[in-house]
Amino acid sequence: MTTVRIETHEMSELQLKDLYEGFRNPKVIQGFAKLINEEAKRLKKSINIMEVCGGHTHSIMKYGLPQLMPKNINFIHGPGCPVCVMPKERIDHAYVLSEQKDVILVTLGDMIKVPGSRGSLQQARANGADVRFVYSPLDTLKIAQEYPEKKVIFFAIGFETTTPMTTALIEIVLKKNIKNILFHINHVTVPEVMEELLKSEKNNIDAFIGPSHVSVITGSKIYDIFPKQYNLPVVVAGFEPVDVMEGILMILRQFNENRCELEVEYKRVVSYDGNLKAQAMIKKYFEKAELFKWRGLGNVPQSGYRLREEFSHLDAEKIYAEILPTDEIEDYKLCICGDILRGMAKPNDCTIFGTACKPTSPLGSCMVSSEGACAAYYKYGNLI
């Protein structure tokens, strides 16, 4: 099997370029395509492979990988976009918090554009609210230092990849006794929502491509349950096109060899146990919420974090509980983001895709985020 491997003397010597150099080589991609097509001839049925992470969706579309697949291999897109799965109710929390006179609301980039029932944070800012986006949660420290008279609320989003960065900010706030930083926690976890998808009667998933960066933090161990209890193969693959192609080949070989296993293609950074220090930080400051609502998917048990009770003095959701809305909100009726996030539909199945709903005027969350499946189809649709 033709493949690409990067040799390093020490993991500490790993350079950024080592994570992608050689993994976009067209000849290697074509080589894998040939191997995949040969392997696919031996399959007993068509295979639906769900890439859970939005980063994989964009790589698949950007590099035209669906065109290289045989007819019996189908990509279906999962809910691994943290902005896409954020429900309107929690966006409304952010909107209301931003309207408070003594508040600066801080969050990560794409979150600014996602519409809730009252509008987006971008619209709140246009209306006079002090809303700022940052590239790192730690940038919040500088804002709090510059405006000591304000409450700076960090609206934390993301999967296990970004959760440790929020815990690092919490730790600094506590150690330095910073009084004007609060947190609204919206971190979610991958395995629980993967299980939720499999419980659906309409589930058509045959295998998973496991998220790469999430797995750096959690380790691949979080996917053990899927081959063992659900009889579904999982291959953790990197984001580059060669990674994805090799991951697909590994899945097909499992089917043809009557195996059902957890495998890691992205071995250059993913281990079985993951980053134990990051996991300890998450456990120190967070606990699982009984339920967390996912946009388009509903309430998923044990799939989101909240601050532990001993840190409730930092919890904006508790401190501002009296003014935060509690009403359930329906999604836009013509939007099918929920079906897309479940892998039951594709963006171009939506009647408003590319017309009423496009990046400049998004109605659904999958079009807003740079990781959203609709945004990927809109940007790279000519490659379908």
N, C-alpha and C positions, 0 to 999 in steps of 0.2 A: 504494500500500500504506500503510495506516495504521500508524504506528509511533510510538515515543516516543524522543526523543533529549534528552540533557542537554548543554547548552552550558556550558563553563567557559573562562575566559580563559587559565588556566594549570593544568596537571595538579596543581601543588602546592596550588592552591586548592580541589581536590576535597574536598567534605565527605562525612561518612558518609551523610547523608540523600540525597545525590546518587546513591548506589549503589542505592537502592530507591524513592525518591519517584517516583510515577507509574507504577511498574512492577508495581503490584498493582491497578490500576484495572479494575474489573469490565467497564466498557464497552469498554476496549481489549482485554481478554482475549476478550470475546465477538466483537469485531471480527476478531481473529485466527482465532477458531474458524470464523467464516463463510468467511474466505479459505482456511483449511485444508480445509474441507469441499468447497469449490469445486475446489480443486487436486486433492484426492483422487479426484474423479470422473474425472480424466484418467489416473490411474495404470493401468498394464497389469497390475499384480499387487499383492497385499497387501504392506505394508512393516513389517518388524520393526525398531524403532529402539531401540538400547541406550543408556540413559543410564548412563555409566560410574560417575558419582559418587553417593554416598549422599545428598549434599545435594540433588541434582536429584530423586532418588527421593522425598524428603520433600516437596519443593515440588509435585511432580506429584500426590502423594496428598493433601496438605493442601488444595490448591486445586481438587481434583476434576477435574483435567485429563483423565483417561481418559473421563469422561462426555461431554466435549466433542469427543472424537475420532470420526471416521467408523469404520465397522466394518473397513475395510481398513488401518487404522493401529493398530499394537500396540506398547505399551511393554514392553521386557524390561529387567530390572535387572542391572547389572553389579557387579564386585567392588571398587568404589571406596569402601569403608568400611574404614579401616585397622585398627580393632578387630575387625571381622568376619573379616578374613583372617588374623589372628594365630593360628598353630597352637598346639595344646596343648603341644607340646614347649617352645616359647619362654615360654609362660605358666608352665610348670613351672620353667623357669630362674628367673623372677622370684620364684616362690613359695619356692624353695630359698634364693635369695639373701636374701630377707626374713627367713628363719629364723635367719640367722647373728647371733650375739650383738652383734657390733660393727658391724652394718649398719642404716642407714635406707634403705629403698627408696622412691624417688620416681618417680611417673609421672603421666600426664595422666588426667583424669577417668574416662571410661568403661572404661578398662583395668582398673580395680579390680574390676569385676563379672564379667569374663569367666572362665568356669570352665576350668581345666586338668584334668589327670587327678587332681591332688592337692587340687583345690578352687580357689577364686578368691582373689585378693589380699585381698578383703574378709573372707573366711573366715580367711586367714592373720593378718590384723589382729585379728580376734576371738579368735584363739588366742594373741595376745600379741606378734606380730611388729610392728615399727615400719614401717608402710606409710603413705605420705602421697601425696595427689594435689595437683597444682598446676595453675594456669591457664596458667603460662608456665614454660618450662625455666629461665629466669633466677631464678625463685623458689627454685631449688635452692641458690643462693649464700647466701641468708639462713639456710637450714637448716644448711648446712655451717659457717657462721660461729658459729651458736649451739651446735653440737655438734662441736667440733674433735677430740674423742676418738673419734668415729664415722667409719666409711666411708659416705659418702652416694652411693648408686648411682642414677643417673638412667636409668630404663628408657625409652629413647627410641622412640617409635612415630610413624607417620604417613607420608604421601606427600611429594612434593616441596614441598608447602605448608609443612610444619612442619620439614623438614630444615634449612633455614637457621637456625632458632632454636636448634637443637641445636649447630650449628657456632659460633654466637655465644657460647654457653655454654662450649664447648671453648676458644675463643680467649681468653675472660676467665680461665678456669682456668689456661691456660698463661702468659698475661701476668702474672698475679698470683701465679703459682707456688703455687696452692692444692693442697695435698697430699691432701685427704680427699674429693675428688669423683672418682668413676669413672663409666663409661658402659657400658650394655648396648645396643647399636645394633640397632634393628629397623625402620629406615626402608626403605620399598619404593617402586618407581617404576611409573608408569602404562603407558608404551608397550609394555613387554615383556609384561605380562600381557594387554593387548589383543591382541597378536599370538598369545599362547598360546591365547586363546579361539578365534581364527580357525582354528587348526590342528586343532581338534576336528572329527571326522567329523559330530558332531551339531550343529555350529554352524549357527544360523539367523539370524545378524545381517546386516541389509541396510544399516545406517548407524549411525553413532555420534553421540551428543551428547557432545562433549568436555568434560572437567572445566573449571570456570572458575578457581578459586583456584590449582590446580596450574599452570594455563597462565599465570597472572600471573608465576610464578617461572620456568618453563621456556620460556615463549613457545609460540606455536602450532606452531612448526617441528617439534616432536617428533611431530606427527601426519602429517607429509608422506608417510610410508611407506604409509599406508592407502589413499589414493586412487591412489597411483602403483603400488604393488605388489599390493594386494589388491582394487582396484577398488571401494572402499567410500567413500562420502562421509563427511566429518567436519565438523560445525559446532560450534565452541566457543561455548557459550551461558552466560549468567549464571544465577543461582539463582532469580531472581524469576519469577513465572508468565508475565509478558509476555515475558521473555527466552526462556523455554522454548518458548512458543508461536511466537515469531518464528523460533527455531531449527528447529522442526519444519517451518514453512512454507518455510524456506530449503532444507531437505533435500528436501521434496516437489518444489520447483521444479527442483532438480538432476535428479531422476529424469525429470520431464516434459520437461526441455530436453536430455536425454541428456548431462548433464554429470556428472563425478565429481571433486569438488574439496575442498580444505580451505578452509573459510570461517570467519570470526570474527563472531559476532553481538555478543559482549561487548567491543566495541571501546573502550568507555570505560575499561577497565583492562588489556586483554590486547593485547600486541603480538606480532609474529612472533618477535622475538629474546628477549623476556622480560627478567627482571632479571639482568643480566650480573654484577653484584656478588655476588648471592646464589649464582649458578651457580659463580662463582670460589671462594667460600667452601666450597661443597660439594666441589668438586674438590680443594681444598687439604687437607681433613681426611679425606675418604672415598674409597674405591674400590669398584668393584662386586664383590660376592661371586659366585663361579661359579654357585651355586645359592641360592635362598631358597625355603623351603617356605611355601606359601600354604594356609591352612585350606580344605579342600574342593577344592583345585585341584592340590595336589602341588607338586613342585619346579619352579620356573620359572627358567630360566637368566638370569643377569645382571639380576635384578629386585629385588635388595636391596643395601644398602650395608653396608660394614664400615669400621672405622677403618683408616687406613693404618698400615703396620708401624712407622713412626717415632713413632706415638702409642700403641703397644701398652701402654705403662705406664699408660694411662688405661682400658684395655679390660678390663672386669669379666669378660667371657666367657673371656678368656685367664687372667686372674689367678686366677679361681675354677674353672678348667677341671676340676680333680680332683673337685670335689663336684657339678658340674652334670650332670643326667641326660642320657643320649644315646639312650634307647630311643625307637623309633617308636611313636606312639600313634594309635589309630583314633578317629574321631569317634563320637558317640552314634549307634547304628544306625538309629534312626527319624528322625533329623534329616536334612533334605535341603538344608541350607545350601549344600553344594557345588554342587548343581544350580541353586539360586537365584542363586548368585554367577556361574555360567556363563551365566545367562539362559535355562536350559532348563526352569525351573519357577518358579512364583510362590508366595509364602508360603502362600496359602490352598489350595495343592495338598498341603501337608504334613498328615499325619494327626494330628500332635500340636500343630499351630498353634492357639493360643488356649485349649488345654485343659491338657495337661501342660506345654507350653512357652508362657510368657507373661512379660511384663517383671518380674513379682515373683518368678518361679521359672524363669529362662531355661535351656533345655537347649542351645540353639544360639546361636552368636555373633551371628547376624543379628537375634536378639531382644534381645540385651544392649545393643548400642550405640544411641545416639540417632540414628545415621546408618544403622542397619541396615534392610533392606527389610522384615523381619518386624515390627520395631518400628513402622515407618511404617504397615503394613497394620493392625496391631493398634490403633494410635492413631486412624487416619483411615478405618478399614474401612467405616464407615457411608457413606462418600462413593463407594465403588466402584459 
